[in-house]
Amino acid sequence: MGKKALCVGVNNFKNFPGAALRGCVNDVQDMSSLLQELFGFANKDITILTDADATKANIMNNLEAMVDEAKAGKYNYIVFSFSSHGTQVPDLSGDEDDAADEAFCPHDLDQAGDAWDPNFIITDDELHDLFATLPENVILEVYLDTCHSGTGVRAIDFLLTRKPRYMPPPSLQAFKQIEGRASRGLARKFIQLPVVHHVLWAGCRSEQTSADALIENNWHGAFTYFFCKQMRACQNRLSRKEIITKVRGDLAAGNYTQIPQLECDATRRNESVASLLKL
């Protein structure tokens, strides 16, 4: 099985130093190690982009190259992990007037006037349109340890040395453009794709925030930390459904408010990634 992964983590933001996170680069190292230990990846199969290297252009160019090579038959299993701030923008595709699109913050995040500059932000529409071109024999696994909305912030998160991975819109005008709009969430974007082999792991529900958290004296994305912990504990023998249940239990036990999501068809939900390595 030909495999390729792109792992992205952004702690520092070129134009917004006050928005810095602490655990996103550690998430990249955790995911890269896990892919090599349990998913059958070699080091050469994994591209890592962190901080200043994790610009929108670099991220999208690497994703596009990975998809193109999968379409050419070089890979039939590809992984994309992304740890950073999430944010929201008005529905850019115009298909729903009352919805907000999810967006993700690269290192060079910037604003144009009152809104996020589309040249320096990654929207769910862009990811959807790219991944929709993958052929049916390619399995795509996406891990997003970001926030999808700012409404899930709870005081307990700040009391327990945690920071939400959410970047609010850059101005009052931009906030008013999404205020009251329902987030469609990433699940809809992925489930509507014409192929059934896509798997989305999200660190929280669409109305929640994912935590950048101090765990065992180091900073991590809470979802990524507990996902890697459970995968190592089971040595990749459990199904995705069983893993997400255990990760949710760990987060609840730690008083996290986020509820991670697994979106895929029933076949992928009930298989382990280990079964893919036999293909």
C-alpha positions in Angstrom: 0.0 0.0 0.0 1.5 3.4 -1.0 1.2 5.8 1.9 1.7 9.6 2.3 1.0 12.0 5.2 1.1 15.7 5.7 1.3 16.8 9.4 0.8 20.5 10.1 1.1 22.3 13.5 1.0 26.1 14.1 1.9 27.5 17.5 3.0 31.0 16.3 1.2 33.3 13.9 3.2 35.9 11.9 0.7 38.7 12.2 -1.0 37.8 15.5 1.7 37.0 18.1 -0.8 37.3 21.0 -2.7 34.4 19.6 0.2 31.9 20.1 -0.5 28.3 21.1 1.8 25.8 22.8 0.8 22.3 21.9 0.4 22.2 18.1 4.0 21.5 17.2 4.0 18.7 19.8 0.9 17.3 18.1 2.8 17.0 14.9 5.6 15.1 16.6 3.0 12.9 18.3 1.2 12.1 15.1 4.4 11.5 13.1 5.7 9.1 15.7 2.3 7.3 15.8 2.1 6.9 12.0 5.5 5.3 12.0 5.0 3.1 15.0 1.5 1.7 14.2 0.4 2.8 10.7 3.2 1.4 8.7 4.7 4.8 7.5 8.4 5.3 7.0 9.9 8.7 7.9 10.2 9.6 4.2 6.4 9.1 3.8 5.7 12.0 6.2 6.0 15.7 5.4 6.0 18.0 8.4 5.2 21.7 8.3 5.3 23.7 11.5 5.2 27.4 12.4 6.9 29.6 9.7 6.9 26.7 7.2 3.2 26.2 7.7 2.0 29.0 5.4 -1.2 28.6 3.4 0.8 28.3 0.2 3.0 25.5 1.6 0.1 23.6 3.1 -2.1 23.7 0.0 0.8 23.0 -2.3 1.8 19.9 -0.3 -1.9 18.8 -0.1 -2.4 19.3 -3.9 0.8 17.3 -4.7 -0.3 14.5 -2.4 -3.7 14.3 -4.0 -2.2 14.5 -7.5 0.2 11.6 -6.7 -2.7 9.6 -5.3 -4.7 10.2 -8.4 -1.7 9.0 -10.4 -1.8 5.7 -8.5 1.3 6.3 -6.3 -0.7 6.3 -3.0 -3.9 4.6 -1.9 -3.8 5.7 1.7 -3.2 9.4 2.6 -3.3 11.2 5.9 -3.7 14.9 6.7 -3.3 16.1 10.3 -3.8 19.8 11.3 -3.3 21.4 14.7 -3.9 25.2 14.9 -6.6 27.8 15.6 -9.9 27.4 13.8 -12.2 30.2 12.9 -15.3 31.0 10.9 -16.1 33.0 7.9 -19.4 33.8 6.1 -20.5 31.1 3.7 -18.2 31.8 0.8 -19.7 29.3 -1.7 -23.1 31.0 -1.5 -25.1 27.8 -1.1 -26.6 28.7 2.2 -27.4 32.2 3.4 -27.7 31.3 7.0 -24.6 29.3 7.5 -21.0 29.9 8.4 -18.0 28.1 6.9 -15.3 26.6 9.0 -11.8 27.9 8.4 -8.3 27.1 9.6 -5.4 29.4 10.5 -2.0 29.0 8.9 1.1 30.7 10.1 0.6 33.7 7.8 -3.0 34.3 8.7 -3.9 37.9 7.9 -6.9 40.1 7.4 -8.1 42.3 4.5 -10.1 45.2 5.7 -12.6 43.9 8.3 -12.4 40.2 7.3 -9.9 37.4 7.0 -7.9 37.6 3.8 -8.8 34.5 1.7 -5.2 34.3 0.5 -4.1 33.5 4.1 -6.8 31.3 5.5 -7.9 27.8 4.6 -11.6 27.1 4.3 -13.5 23.9 4.5 -14.7 24.6 0.9 -11.1 24.5 -0.3 -10.4 21.2 1.4 -13.7 19.7 0.2 -13.0 20.7 -3.4 -9.5 19.2 -3.3 -10.4 16.0 -1.6 -13.4 15.4 -3.8 -11.1 14.7 -6.7 -9.6 11.6 -5.1 -10.4 8.3 -6.8 -12.5 5.8 -5.0 -9.6 3.4 -4.3 -7.8 6.0 -2.2 -8.5 6.1 1.6 -8.2 9.6 3.1 -7.8 10.0 6.9 -8.1 13.6 8.2 -7.3 14.7 11.8 -8.3 18.2 12.8 -7.4 19.3 16.3 -8.8 22.8 16.0 -11.8 24.7 17.2 -14.8 25.0 15.0 -16.7 27.7 17.0 -16.1 30.0 19.9 -19.3 29.3 21.7 -18.1 26.3 23.6 -15.5 28.1 25.8 -16.1 27.3 29.4 -14.5 29.0 32.5 -13.2 25.7 33.7 -10.9 25.5 30.7 -9.0 28.6 31.8 -8.9 27.4 35.4 -7.3 24.2 34.4 -4.5 25.7 32.3 -6.1 25.3 28.9 -6.5 27.6 25.9 -9.2 27.2 23.3 -7.9 26.8 19.7 -10.2 29.4 18.3 -9.4 32.6 16.6 -12.4 34.9 16.6 -13.2 37.0 13.4 -10.9 39.9 13.1 -13.4 42.7 13.6 -16.8 43.6 14.9 -18.1 43.8 11.3 -16.7 40.3 10.5 -18.3 38.9 13.7 -21.7 40.4 12.8 -21.5 38.6 9.4 -21.5 35.2 11.1 -23.4 36.0 14.3 -26.4 33.8 14.6 -25.5 31.7 11.7 -25.4 28.0 12.2 -22.2 26.2 11.5 -22.7 23.4 9.0 -19.7 21.6 10.5 -17.0 19.7 8.7 -18.9 16.4 8.8 -21.4 17.5 6.2 -18.6 18.6 3.8 -16.9 15.3 4.0 -19.9 13.0 4.1 -21.3 14.7 0.9 -18.2 13.8 -1.0 -18.8 11.4 -3.9 -16.5 8.7 -2.5 -17.0 6.7 0.7 -13.4 6.2 1.7 -12.9 9.5 3.6 -12.5 9.5 7.4 -12.7 12.7 9.4 -11.5 12.9 13.0 -12.4 16.2 14.6 -11.3 17.3 18.1 -14.7 18.7 19.0 -18.3 19.2 17.8 -19.1 22.1 15.4 -20.3 24.3 18.3 -17.3 23.5 20.6 -13.7 24.4 21.1 -10.7 22.1 21.2 -8.2 22.6 24.1 -4.6 23.4 23.9 -3.8 21.9 27.2 -1.0 21.3 29.7 -0.9 17.5 30.2 1.8 15.7 32.2 4.0 18.8 32.2 3.9 19.4 28.5 1.5 21.1 26.1 -0.6 19.1 23.6 -3.9 19.2 21.8 -6.1 17.3 24.2 -7.7 15.3 21.4 -4.4 14.4 19.8 -2.8 13.4 23.1 -5.6 11.0 24.1 -6.0 9.7 20.6 -2.3 8.7 20.5 -2.5 7.3 24.0 -5.4 5.0 23.1 -3.9 3.9 19.8 -0.7 2.9 21.5 -2.6 1.2 24.3 -4.5 -1.0 21.9 -1.6 -1.4 19.4 -4.0 -0.5 16.6 -6.2 -3.5 17.2 -9.5 -1.6 18.0 -11.9 -0.2 15.5 -12.2 3.5 14.9 -15.6 3.4 16.7 -14.0 1.8 19.8 -11.1 4.3 19.7 -13.3 7.4 19.6 -15.4 6.0 22.5 -12.3 5.6 24.6 -10.9 9.1 23.7 -14.3 10.7 24.6 -14.1 8.9 27.9 -10.6 10.2 28.6 -11.6 13.8 27.8 -14.7 13.6 30.0 -12.7 12.2 32.9 -10.3 15.1 32.5 -13.2 17.6 32.7 -12.8 18.7 29.1 -16.0 20.1 27.5 -15.1 19.0 24.0 -16.6 15.9 22.4 -14.5 14.6 19.5 -16.2 13.4 16.4 -15.6 10.6 13.9 -17.3 10.9 10.5 -17.1 8.1 8.0 -19.2 5.3 6.6 -20.1 2.2 8.6 -17.4 0.1 7.0 -14.6 2.4 8.0 -16.1 3.1 11.4 -16.0 -0.6 12.3 -12.5 -1.4 11.0 -9.1 -0.7 12.5 -6.4 1.1 10.5 -4.3 -2.0 11.0 -6.6 -3.8 8.6 -5.7 -1.3 5.9 -2.0 -2.2 6.2 -2.8 -5.6 4.8 -4.1 -4.2 1.6 
